[in-house]
Amino acid sequence: MSTVAWFQIGAEDVDAAERFYGGLFGWTFKADPDAERPYRIAPPAGPGTIGGAVTATQGKRSSYAVFAVLVDDVADTVRRAEEAGAKVVQPPHTTPAGLTHAHLLDPEGSEFAVFSQPKS
């Protein structure tokens, strides 16, 4: 069973996005010191809630908001999604910390992400 476990908001102006979503929903953000670009994490508010982040698009794409589903195997999920009609926006990528993620478009064109936790 997979579950929505994260959200990600891409914005050209990360400070403005943080002010907007923080003010609207009461989210607090902290900078990820290991990120290669501005990346601000909003930790889960409590048990049964999900966390997320605001990241800089740096002029490389339009602003976006997506949900991310925690899966066991990102590459296999991407393969099955493509077989079902999805298109890959960002192929599977593993960060230096071991998190693997990918972004896809469903057959209707809506973006979503899948990710797996680092293997211990």
N, C-alpha and C positions, 0 to 999 in steps of 0.2 A: 504494500500500500504506500503510495506517495502522497505527500501533502504540500500545500502551499506553505512555505516556511520563510520567505524573504520577499521584500519588495525592493525595487531599485528605480530611482528617478534620475534621469540624465538631464542636465541643464547647462546652458551656456554660462549662466550666472549662478554659481553654486551658493553664494552668500544669499542671494535673493530667494532661491528655492528653499534654503534652510529657514530663512525668516518666515516665508509663507507657510510651509508645512508645520514648522515648529509652533508658530502662532495659532494656526488653525486647529491643530490636533494636540498641542502640548508636548510634542516630541522634543527631546533634547539630542543633540548631535555631538560627536567627538571625532576629531580628525584621526584617520588611520595613518600612523607614521610610516608604514611600510608601502603605502600606495605610490604608484608612479605618477599619478595626477591627483588633483584635489578629489578626495573621497572622504565623505563624512558619514559616520555610522550612527544610526539611531537604534540603540539596543532595545530588545523586547521590554515592554512596559511592566510585565509580570507574567506569572504562570499562564499558559494557554494563549499567549500573544506572540506575534512574530516581530522581528526587527527588520531593518532595512537600511538603505543608504541613499545619499545624494552624491552623484559623481559628475565631473565636468565632461561635457561633450567636446570641448576644445575646437569647436567649429567643424568637427568631422562628421556630424550627423545632427538631425533635428532633435529637439527635446523629446523626452519620452517618459512613460511610467509603465513598468511591467511588474508582473508577479513572477516569482521564481519557485519552482517545485523541487523539493529535495528528492533525489533518486539514488539508487544504488550504483548505477553504471551510466554515466553521461553519454559515452560513445554509443552504447547500445540503444539508449533512449533516443538519441539523435537519429540513428539509423532507422529505428521503427517509426519515428515521426516523419522522416522523409518518405518512407514507404507508404505512409498514410496521407501524403500530400503536402507536408510542411516543407518550407524552404529554410535553409540555414542562413542566418544573418551573421553570426559569429561562430565559427567552428569550435569544438571542444578545446579548451585552453586550461592548463594547470598553472596556478600561481606559484611563486616561490614557497609560499606557506603550505602548498599541497591541496588547495581547494580547486576542484575542476568544475568548469561551467561552460555553457553554450547558450546562445540566443537564437530563437527560431521565429518564423512566421507561420501561423496556422493556415489552413487552406483558405480562410476568409481574409487573411492579411493582418491578423492581430498578433502583435509580438508577445512572446513569453520567454522565460528562461528556465533552464534546468541546471542543477548543481549537485555535487556530492562533496561530502566532508573529506578532509584529509584522511588518508589511511594511517592508522597508528601502528 
